[in-house]
Amino acid sequence: MQNADGIVRYSDTDLRANIARGEDRTDLARVKAKTEAELERDIASDPDFAEVPNDWHLQAEAAMPASKRLLSLRLDTDVLDWFKQQGPGYQTRINAVLRAFVQQAGKRRP
């Protein structure tokens, strides 16, 4: 399904079927042909990358994720619905929000 902006959305079933048939819509030759300047321009124009500082990689840390535990958790319906509306991975996002809260709370304590 294509929207007015030309963005095409596929279901996971469609994607799996395309992969099974060996279809790939990535124009890898076009990507490999780009110059360093073109890549830099594309990165600079990416709205998802706008807030990322140039030296972000200097702060990067390799870390093994902690093991997770299965639990039953009661959440307000509207809160859960909001996270689910953001798309797949809502449980991971809930975990990330809780982790950010814990980290901020830890900074406030002596």
C-alpha positions, 0 to 999 in steps of 0.5 A: 500500500502506497500513501500520498508521500510515496511511502510503501508499507508492507506487512510482515507476511508480504516481506517474508513472501518477497524474501522467500521468492528471492526478491530484494528491493535494495538498489545496492549498486546505487548505494555503493556508487555514492561518493563520500560527499553524497553520503555525508549530505544524505546523512545530514538531511536525515531528520532522524540523525539531526540531533546526533552529535558528530562525535557520538561514537566517542561515547559509545560503549560495548555492553552485554545486555542484562538477562531479562525476567518474565513477569506479569505486570499491570499497566493502565490500558491507555498507556499500553495502547499508546506503546502498542500504537508505536508499532512492533517492539512496544515491550522493548520501548517500555523497558527502555523508558523504565531504564531511562527513569532508573538511570535518571533517578540514580543520578539524583540520589547521593 
